[in-house]
Amino acid sequence: MSSHRRIVRTNSSESEIPVPKINIGSSILGFLKWTIYIVYRIIRILWYWFERIFLIVFLCVLTIGLAWWLSQKPSLYRDWDPIDATLPIVSWSGDTANISNIRDFEWKTSTGFLSRFQNGSYALSDLEAVYYIITPFSDRDGPAHTMLSFSFSWGRHLAISGEIRKERGESFSALWWILNQYELSYVVATEDDIIKLRTNYRKNQVYMYPIQVEKEKIQLLFRSMLIRADKLSREPEFYNTIWNNCTTSILNHANALRNDKLDGWKYTILPSHSDELVYSAGLINTKLSPGDARSYYRIDELARSISGEVDFSTIIRKTIK
């Protein structure tokens, strides 16, 4: 018995199964995009909180700083530097000012001096002239010291200068000038003291301009400055670089006597060329141009040429007409 094996052949067409290709570049790019997005979101969240934390910290520091600044009170009673220890005191007999503690130091060096003070009586009716004095701290537009000097018919000259009143061992700092760390004082002094210190010992450039103004206004200006000088000996104020310095003081006194106010905010902060403001207001008694006037009224080189026992104030006015 034979068996039959049935062989069935199945003919099927061979088909290729597609194998996906991996695009490595695209995958990396996608990964980087998601990474950057996640990092960005984290940074946004952190920055959101950082901004608020920073703002809170800043406001706290600002509040503490402002509270400290407002808590500062000017005083008459500190351990003053010997230069600044004695303040002028003024009383009045009619139109005559009786001034105690007029500074008349004999300077030996830029820091060493023989301490001397005078008392004197000055009648407003004897006033003849006033001079605006600038001592720049550099050749560029910038900080400077300014003051006024008054001349009397009997040959005497008195300078009034708004200055910081330093404590013993204190040094100058522009930052402290803003932060209520110095008191303001008005120094009433002889020119032999306060101008010669700058021309002969500190070797500063000094410009001395004769001011063209009515005699009555010179009297009112002198009186106004002496009243404030005396007030500062009883009611102290802070010196401030921006709004209560040597130049703002002069400007305020001058504007109190003028209908057309001088607007010199730039020159009160950087007063080395404040003579430009005075010149433009027609207050300098000269027909020279601003540049020529500045050269003409420079007195420090002349002052340093003086030797022997001579009248310092007369000599420095030799060329001033």
C-alpha positions in Angstrom: 0.0 0.0 0.0 1.6 3.0 -1.0 1.1 6.4 0.6 1.0 9.6 -1.4 2.5 12.7 0.1 0.9 15.9 -1.1 3.2 18.7 -1.5 1.7 22.0 -1.6 3.8 24.9 -2.8 2.8 28.3 -2.1 4.1 30.9 -4.3 4.1 34.3 -2.7 5.8 37.4 -3.8 8.5 38.5 -1.6 7.8 42.0 0.0 10.3 44.1 1.8 9.3 45.3 5.3 10.4 49.0 5.6 12.9 49.6 8.4 12.6 53.1 9.9 15.8 55.1 9.7 16.8 57.0 12.8 17.6 60.7 12.1 20.1 61.4 14.8 20.5 65.1 13.9 16.7 65.7 14.2 16.6 63.9 17.5 19.4 65.9 19.0 17.8 69.1 17.8 14.5 68.2 19.4 16.3 67.3 22.6 18.1 70.6 22.6 14.9 72.5 22.0 13.2 70.8 24.9 16.2 71.3 27.1 16.4 75.0 26.2 12.7 75.4 26.8 12.9 73.8 30.2 16.0 75.8 31.2 14.2 79.0 30.0 11.1 78.2 32.0 13.3 77.5 35.1 15.2 80.8 34.6 11.9 82.7 34.1 10.6 81.2 37.4 13.8 82.0 39.2 14.0 85.5 37.7 10.4 86.1 38.7 11.2 85.4 42.3 14.7 87.1 42.1 13.1 90.3 40.9 10.8 90.4 43.8 13.4 89.4 46.3 15.8 91.9 44.9 13.1 94.6 45.0 12.2 93.8 48.6 15.9 93.8 49.6 16.5 97.1 47.7 13.4 98.8 49.3 14.5 97.6 52.8 18.1 98.9 52.3 16.7 102.2 50.9 14.2 102.5 53.8 17.0 101.9 56.3 19.3 104.3 54.6 16.7 107.0 54.3 15.8 106.5 58.0 19.5 106.8 58.9 19.9 109.9 56.8 16.8 111.6 58.3 18.0 110.7 61.8 21.2 112.7 61.4 21.0 116.0 63.3 23.5 118.8 62.9 25.3 119.8 66.1 27.3 122.6 67.6 29.1 120.3 69.9 31.6 117.9 68.4 35.4 117.5 68.7 36.1 120.1 66.1 39.3 120.5 64.1 41.2 123.5 65.5 40.7 125.3 62.2 36.9 125.1 62.6 36.4 125.2 66.3 35.6 128.9 66.7 32.6 130.4 64.9 31.9 134.1 64.3 29.3 135.9 66.5 27.6 139.1 65.3 25.5 141.7 67.0 24.1 144.9 65.7 24.1 148.6 66.8 22.0 150.3 64.2 23.8 149.8 60.9 27.0 148.7 62.5 28.0 145.1 62.8 29.9 144.1 65.9 31.8 140.9 64.9 33.6 138.6 67.3 36.0 135.8 66.2 37.2 137.3 62.9 39.7 134.7 61.8 43.2 136.1 61.2 45.4 133.0 61.1 49.1 133.4 60.3 49.8 130.4 58.0 53.2 128.8 58.1 52.4 125.9 55.8 49.2 124.7 54.0 48.2 122.9 57.3 50.2 124.7 60.0 49.1 128.0 61.4 49.3 130.4 64.4 45.8 130.8 65.6 44.6 134.4 65.9 41.2 136.1 66.1 40.0 139.7 66.0 36.9 141.6 67.1 35.8 144.6 65.1 32.9 146.9 64.3 31.9 147.6 60.7 29.4 150.2 59.6 27.4 149.3 56.5 27.7 152.9 55.4 31.5 152.4 55.0 31.2 149.6 52.5 32.6 150.4 49.1 33.0 147.2 47.0 32.4 143.5 46.9 34.5 140.8 45.1 33.6 137.4 43.9 36.4 134.9 44.4 36.8 131.5 42.8 39.4 128.8 43.7 39.1 125.9 41.2 40.3 122.5 42.3 41.3 121.7 38.7 41.7 123.2 35.2 38.5 121.6 34.0 34.9 122.4 34.7 34.4 121.0 38.1 34.6 121.6 41.9 35.8 124.8 43.3 35.5 127.0 46.4 33.8 130.3 46.1 33.5 133.3 48.6 32.9 137.0 48.8 35.2 139.7 50.1 34.0 143.2 51.1 36.0 146.4 51.1 35.5 149.4 53.4 36.3 153.0 52.9 38.9 153.0 55.6 41.0 150.3 53.9 39.8 147.2 55.7 38.7 144.0 53.8 36.6 141.2 55.2 36.0 137.9 53.4 33.0 135.6 54.2 33.2 132.0 53.1 30.8 129.2 53.5 32.8 126.1 54.4 32.4 122.6 55.9 33.1 122.4 59.6 35.3 119.4 60.1 35.7 117.3 63.2 39.2 116.5 64.4 40.8 114.0 62.0 38.1 114.2 59.4 39.1 114.4 55.7 37.2 115.6 52.7 34.8 113.2 51.0 32.3 114.1 48.2 30.1 111.2 49.4 30.0 112.4 53.0 29.1 115.9 51.7 25.9 114.4 50.4 25.1 112.2 53.4 24.9 114.9 56.1 28.3 114.3 57.7 29.6 117.8 57.8 28.1 121.0 59.3 28.1 124.2 57.4 29.9 127.3 58.8 30.4 130.8 57.6 34.0 131.8 58.1 34.5 135.6 58.5 38.2 136.3 58.0 40.9 138.7 56.9 42.2 138.4 53.3 45.7 137.9 54.8 44.3 134.7 56.2 41.7 133.1 53.9 43.0 134.3 50.5 46.7 134.0 51.2 46.2 130.4 52.4 45.0 129.5 49.0 47.4 131.6 46.9 50.6 131.2 48.8 50.4 127.9 50.7 48.0 125.6 48.9 49.2 127.1 45.5 45.7 127.2 44.1 44.6 129.3 41.2 42.5 132.2 42.5 40.3 134.5 40.6 39.0 137.8 42.2 36.3 139.6 40.3 35.0 143.1 41.2 31.2 143.0 41.3 29.3 145.8 39.6 26.3 146.5 41.9 24.8 149.4 43.8 26.2 150.3 47.1 22.9 149.7 48.8 22.8 146.1 47.6 26.4 145.6 48.8 25.2 146.7 52.2 22.2 144.4 52.1 24.4 141.5 51.0 26.9 142.0 53.7 24.2 142.3 56.3 22.4 139.2 55.0 25.6 137.1 55.1 26.5 138.2 58.7 23.0 137.5 59.9 23.3 133.9 58.6 26.8 133.6 59.9 25.6 134.4 63.4 22.5 132.1 63.0 24.8 129.2 62.2 26.7 129.8 65.5 23.4 129.0 67.3 21.4 126.9 64.8 23.6 124.4 62.9 22.9 123.2 59.4 24.4 120.4 57.4 26.6 121.2 54.4 25.4 119.5 51.3 27.2 119.3 47.9 24.0 119.7 46.0 21.9 122.3 47.8 23.8 123.9 50.7 27.4 124.5 49.7 29.6 127.6 49.4 28.2 128.6 46.0 24.5 128.0 46.7 24.9 130.1 49.8 26.2 133.1 47.8 23.6 132.5 45.0 20.7 132.5 47.6 22.0 135.7 49.2 22.3 137.4 45.8 19.0 136.2 44.5 17.3 137.6 47.6 18.3 141.0 46.3 17.4 140.5 42.6 14.1 140.6 40.7 15.6 138.6 37.9 16.9 135.5 39.7 20.2 133.9 38.7 19.6 130.4 37.5 22.9 128.6 38.0 22.2 125.1 39.2 25.1 123.7 37.1 27.5 126.3 38.5 26.5 125.6 42.1 27.5 122.0 41.8 30.5 122.5 39.6 31.4 126.2 40.3 35.0 126.3 38.8 33.6 128.4 35.9 30.7 130.1 37.8 32.3 133.4 36.7 30.6 132.7 33.4 27.2 133.0 35.1 28.3 136.2 36.9 29.7 137.6 33.7 26.6 136.8 31.6 24.4 138.6 34.3 26.5 141.8 33.8 27.8 141.7 37.3 31.5 141.8 36.6 32.8 145.3 36.3 34.8 144.9 33.1 34.6 145.4 29.3 36.9 142.4 28.7 35.7 139.2 27.1 35.0 136.3 29.5 38.3 134.6 28.6 40.4 137.7 28.9 38.6 138.7 32.2 39.5 135.3 33.7 43.1 135.8 32.9 43.1 139.5 34.0 41.5 138.8 37.4 43.7 135.9 38.3 45.7 136.9 41.4 47.5 133.9 42.7 50.8 134.5 40.8 50.8 138.1 41.9 50.1 137.1 45.5 53.0 134.6 45.5 55.4 137.4 44.3 54.7 139.4 47.5 57.5 139.4 50.0 58.2 141.3 53.2 55.8 143.3 55.4 53.3 144.7 52.8 49.6 145.2 52.6 48.5 142.0 51.0 45.0 143.2 50.1 46.4 146.3 48.4 48.9 144.4 46.4 46.5 141.8 45.0 44.3 144.6 43.8 47.0 146.4 41.9 45.7 145.2 38.6 42.0 145.2 39.5 40.2 148.3 38.2 
